[in-house]
Structure formats: C-alpha cells, structure tokens
Amino acid sequence: MTIQQLRYAITISETGSLNKAAEVLYVSQPSLTGAIQELERELGVTIFNRSGRGAALTNDGTEFIQYARQVVQQYDALLEKYGKGGTLKKKFGISAQHYSFAVKSFVEMVQQFDTEEYEFAIRETKTREVIDDVATGRSELGILYLNEFNRKAMEKIFRANSLAFHHLIDCGVYVYLWKGHPLAGKASIRMEELADYPCLSFEQGAAGSFYFAEEILSTSEYSRTIKANDRATMLNLMVGLNGYTLCSGIICEELNGSDYIAVPFESDAIDAGREMEIGYIVRKNTILSRMAQLYLDELRRYLGV
C-alpha cells in the first residue's frame, strides 16, 4: 500500500468516477484502475462498486477512505514540517458553525500564504457536518460550542469519532438583531419580550437534533420560528421580518456589517457565567499543520484569549 494509492482512492471517492479522477490526477485511466485493483487485492476488500454510472464506495470502502484521509493528512503534515522542497500543493480546511469571527480569522491566516502553493477551504455548515468533516479528514479543525445542555451528547459523539475538543473561550448569551428592531435600544432582553418576533435558527437537516442546534435554548417553545441555511439569509430575515437569534455576542462588523447589534439576554434557565463554551475539535493524536497553528493564533488574537 502506498500514499499514491491512497490519494488515488480518495480522489475517486470525491469525484465518483474513475474517468474524472484520472483527469484530476493527470494519470491514464488504465493506470488508475490497475493501482486500485492492486490495492484491493492487497487489502482483501472491495473499495468501489464500479458501474456505467461511475464508482461508488462499498461499506468497507467507506470505512477505508476515512482511515486513508487520516493517513494522507498526517503524511502531508509530516512532509510539510520535515520535508525539503517538492511541488506538493498543501491543503488546509476548517469547518465551523456559522461564526463570523471564524471566517475573519481564516482571512487573516490565508493572507500570510501564497495561494498558488496552498489550497484552502472554509466551510460554514451544519453541526453534524462539522463533526463529520473533521472525523474524515476533510477539514483539519472544526469550530463549535458546548454548553450544559448539549455537552454529554456531543462528547459521546466526539469519543465515537476519536475527536478531541479544545477550549477557546466562555461567553454569555446575546440576542442578535438589527439596529432598527423595536427591542434594539434595550439594555437587556428577556424571553417573554421576544414572543412577538420570529426566532431565526440554522437548519440542521434531517439528521439534526436539539443537541446540534447552533442556538442556545433550542428546546424552548418559540411561538414563531424560521430556519435558514446561511448567514446572509439570516441577516436579511432580521431586517425584513424583525427576526432575532441567540448567539455568543462575538460578532464581526467587517463581515456582517454595522447594521446589527447584540443585546444581553436575560434568562433564569441559564447558569450565568458559563453559558457557552466555544472551542475547536481535531482528531486525537494529530500533528497540527503550520496553517492550523497559525489559524488558531489568529482565532485567539481575535477572541482576546
């Protein structure tokens, strides 16, 4: 088994086609097919089911690709740290819940590198996908939060996926709304004052649960709720419908604009002082790449920790 064979298998799984993978890898299809067949013989498993419609992962193949991604990423991290020269285009990706500060820190980190030599990716996505992206090696880091409600369930999922959570900052809970909202001038806002306005939350998909919600107090009975898939849509709904969401209060005006504010949220249901713990997840026993270390430096600088 070679690193090249692992790269071949990963690319096929991403493209879903031997033809497309051969184009991406700049190799002939017969060579690619032969390399995968040799790998399957060595392993004693079938990685792909091949058909006229492409190449689909088998159950064994799905598990194998998860391990292959980890091995390749660790190999690339070692090569980056100890290798000399080479033309390998280094990759770095993060997945995060919808946090503007995570995007801002990513921008600051990327500006330190030549994008001709690196391939960067940032994914604002569903909570389950943040976890899956890091577990499979698609992203090196994942940014999300824990609190007393979701902690046990989330930590169980982390253990099952060999992930480790690292603390960044504790923060309170705020009502995030636009400056023209009727409640925008208040020093603090209670739940009953929000009853006449729609609560905005990020869609978590069919596999979602209360534990995956990005908004604290996800089990509360809101009289009006609207779900969105991206941050831009949520901001538009705040203006158009006087909607609101509950957040950490850490906002980036440079990215979100100056038309929005965060007002402290009052609730007897939350233990004051430690409502949300924002942190990052990585695979256990991982050697962080230089990009990951610099990204975390930028993140801590922005958060002031």
C-alpha positions in Angstrom: 0.0 0.0 0.0 1.4 3.4 -1.0 0.5 7.0 -0.3 -0.1 7.4 -4.0 -2.7 4.6 -4.0 -4.4 6.2 -1.0 -4.5 9.5 -2.9 -6.0 7.8 -5.9 -8.7 6.1 -3.8 -9.6 9.4 -2.1 -9.9 11.3 -5.4 -12.1 8.6 -6.9 -14.4 8.7 -3.8 -14.6 12.5 -4.2 -15.3 12.5 -7.9 -17.4 9.4 -8.0 -15.8 8.4 -11.3 -12.6 6.8 -12.5 -12.6 8.9 -15.6 -13.0 12.2 -13.6 -10.4 11.1 -11.1 -7.9 10.2 -13.8 -8.4 13.8 -15.2 -7.8 15.4 -11.8 -4.8 13.2 -11.1 -3.3 13.6 -14.6 -2.9 9.8 -15.0 -4.4 7.4 -17.5 -7.5 5.5 -16.6 -5.9 2.1 -17.1 -3.1 3.1 -14.7 -5.6 4.3 -12.1 -7.7 1.2 -12.4 -4.7 -1.0 -12.1 -3.5 0.8 -9.0 -6.9 0.5 -7.3 -7.2 -3.2 -8.2 -3.8 -3.9 -6.8 -4.8 -2.0 -3.6 -8.0 -4.0 -3.3 -6.1 -7.3 -3.8 -3.6 -6.4 -1.1 -6.3 -5.4 1.4 -8.7 -8.3 0.5 -11.7 -5.9 0.3 -13.6 -4.2 -2.5 -13.4 -0.5 -2.1 -15.5 0.6 -5.1 -18.5 -0.8 -6.8 -18.0 0.0 -10.5 -20.8 0.6 -13.0 -21.6 2.6 -16.1 -22.7 5.4 -13.8 -19.3 5.7 -12.0 -17.6 4.3 -8.9 -19.4 4.1 -5.6 -17.9 3.3 -2.2 -18.8 -0.1 -0.7 -19.4 -0.3 3.1 -15.8 -1.5 3.5 -14.7 1.3 1.2 -16.4 4.0 3.2 -14.5 3.0 6.3 -11.3 2.6 4.4 -11.5 6.1 3.0 -11.9 7.6 6.4 -8.6 6.0 7.5 -7.0 6.8 4.2 -7.8 10.5 4.7 -6.2 10.5 8.1 -3.0 8.8 6.9 -2.6 11.1 3.9 -3.2 14.2 6.0 -0.7 13.1 8.6 1.8 12.3 5.9 1.3 15.8 4.4 1.7 17.3 7.8 5.0 15.4 8.4 6.2 16.3 4.9 5.4 20.0 5.5 7.2 20.0 8.8 10.3 17.9 7.9 10.4 17.6 4.1 12.5 19.7 1.8 11.3 21.3 -1.4 8.8 19.4 -3.5 5.8 20.6 -5.5 3.1 19.2 -3.3 0.2 21.7 -3.0 -0.5 21.8 0.7 -4.2 21.7 1.7 -5.9 23.2 4.8 -9.5 23.3 5.6 -11.7 24.1 8.5 -15.4 23.5 9.1 -17.4 25.7 11.5 -20.8 26.6 12.8 -21.9 30.0 11.4 -19.4 32.3 13.2 -18.2 35.4 11.5 -15.2 35.5 13.8 -14.1 32.1 12.5 -14.3 33.4 8.9 -12.4 36.6 9.8 -9.6 34.7 11.5 -9.4 32.4 8.4 -9.0 35.5 6.2 -6.1 36.8 8.3 -4.4 33.4 8.2 -4.7 33.0 4.4 -3.2 36.4 3.8 0.1 35.0 5.2 0.4 32.4 2.4 0.8 32.2 -1.3 -2.4 30.8 -2.5 -0.6 29.3 -5.6 1.2 26.9 -3.2 -1.8 26.2 -0.9 -5.3 25.0 -1.3 -7.6 26.5 1.4 -11.2 25.8 2.3 -13.6 27.1 4.9 -17.0 25.5 5.3 -19.8 27.2 7.3 -22.1 24.2 7.7 -24.4 22.1 9.9 -23.1 20.9 13.3 -23.1 17.2 12.3 -21.2 18.1 9.1 -18.6 20.0 11.2 -18.0 16.8 13.2 -18.0 14.5 10.1 -15.6 16.8 8.2 -13.0 16.6 10.9 -13.6 12.9 11.6 -13.0 12.0 7.9 -10.1 14.4 7.4 -11.9 16.7 5.0 -11.2 19.5 7.5 -8.3 19.7 10.0 -10.2 21.8 12.5 -13.9 22.2 13.5 -15.3 25.2 15.4 -18.4 24.7 17.5 -19.8 25.3 21.0 -20.7 23.2 24.1 -23.0 24.1 27.0 -24.6 22.2 29.8 -27.5 21.1 27.6 -25.5 19.5 24.7 -22.2 18.6 26.4 -22.8 15.0 27.3 -24.4 14.1 23.9 -21.7 15.9 21.9 -18.8 14.5 23.9 -20.2 11.0 23.3 -20.1 11.7 19.6 -16.6 13.1 19.8 -15.4 9.9 21.6 -17.1 7.7 19.0 -15.2 9.6 16.2 -11.9 9.8 18.0 -12.1 13.6 18.3 -10.8 15.9 21.0 -12.5 19.2 22.0 -10.2 22.1 23.0 -11.5 25.2 24.9 -11.1 28.7 23.3 -13.5 31.0 25.2 -16.5 31.1 27.5 -19.2 33.7 26.7 -22.6 34.8 27.6 -25.8 34.7 25.6 -27.0 37.6 23.5 -30.0 38.5 21.3 -28.7 39.3 17.9 -30.9 41.6 15.9 -30.8 44.6 13.5 -30.5 48.1 14.8 -34.0 49.1 13.6 -35.6 46.3 15.7 -38.2 47.6 18.3 -36.1 46.0 21.1 -32.7 47.2 19.9 -32.5 50.1 22.4 -32.9 47.9 25.5 -30.1 47.2 27.9 -31.1 43.5 28.1 -33.9 41.4 26.7 -36.0 38.6 28.3 -37.7 35.7 26.5 -41.2 37.0 27.0 -40.3 40.2 25.2 -39.3 38.2 22.1 -42.7 36.4 21.8 -44.0 38.7 19.0 -40.9 38.2 16.8 -39.7 35.2 14.8 -36.7 33.2 16.3 -34.2 32.5 13.5 -32.2 29.4 13.6 -29.8 27.5 11.3 -31.3 24.4 9.6 -29.6 21.2 10.8 -31.1 18.8 8.2 -32.9 15.5 8.5 -30.3 14.1 10.9 -30.4 17.1 13.1 -31.4 17.0 16.8 -31.8 19.5 19.6 -28.2 18.8 20.6 -26.9 20.0 17.2 -28.7 23.4 17.3 -26.3 26.4 17.0 -28.6 28.5 19.1 -28.8 28.0 22.9 -32.2 27.1 24.4 -33.1 25.1 21.4 -35.7 23.1 23.3 -37.7 26.3 24.3 -41.2 26.6 22.8 -40.9 29.5 20.4 -44.2 30.8 19.1 -42.6 31.8 15.8 -39.6 30.2 14.2 -37.9 30.4 10.8 -34.9 28.4 9.7 -32.2 29.5 7.3 -29.2 27.7 5.7 -26.7 30.5 5.6 -25.6 33.6 7.5 -26.5 36.1 4.7 -30.1 34.9 4.6 -30.4 35.1 8.4 -29.2 38.7 8.3 -31.8 39.6 5.6 -34.6 38.0 7.7 -33.5 40.0 10.7 -34.2 43.2 8.7 -37.2 42.1 6.7 -39.1 40.3 9.5 -37.7 41.8 12.7 -36.3 38.4 13.4 -33.7 37.6 16.0 -31.3 34.8 17.1 -29.5 33.9 20.2 -25.7 33.9 19.9 -22.4 34.3 21.7 -22.3 38.1 21.1 -18.9 37.7 19.3 -19.7 39.4 16.0 -17.6 40.8 13.2 -18.9 44.1 11.8 -16.3 43.9 9.0 -18.1 40.8 7.6 -21.7 41.2 8.9 -21.9 45.0 8.5 -22.7 47.6 11.2 -26.5 47.3 11.0 -26.7 44.6 13.6 -26.2 44.6 17.4 -26.0 42.0 20.2 -28.1 42.7 23.3 -27.5 40.7 26.5 -30.1 38.0 27.0 -31.8 37.5 30.4 -32.9 34.0 31.4 -33.4 32.1 34.6 -32.9 28.9 32.7 -29.2 29.5 32.1 -26.4 29.3 34.7 -24.8 32.8 34.3 -21.1 33.0 33.8 -20.6 29.8 31.7 -23.4 29.7 29.2 -21.5 28.8 26.0 -18.0 27.3 25.7 -16.7 27.9 22.2 -13.8 25.6 21.1 -12.3 23.6 18.3 -12.2 19.8 17.6 -9.4 17.9 16.0 -8.8 14.2 15.6 -7.0 12.7 18.5 -3.2 12.3 18.3 -3.0 14.7 15.4 0.1 16.7 14.5 -1.3 20.1 13.7 -0.1 21.7 10.4 1.5 25.1 10.4 -1.6 26.5 8.8 -3.8 25.1 11.6 -1.4 26.5 14.3 -1.4 30.0 12.6 -5.2 29.9 12.2 -5.6 29.1 16.0 -3.2 32.0 16.7 -5.4 34.4 14.7 -8.6 33.0 16.3 -7.2 33.5 19.8 -6.0 37.0 18.9 -9.4 38.0 17.6 -11.2 36.5 20.7 -8.6 38.1 23.0 -7.6 34.9 24.7 
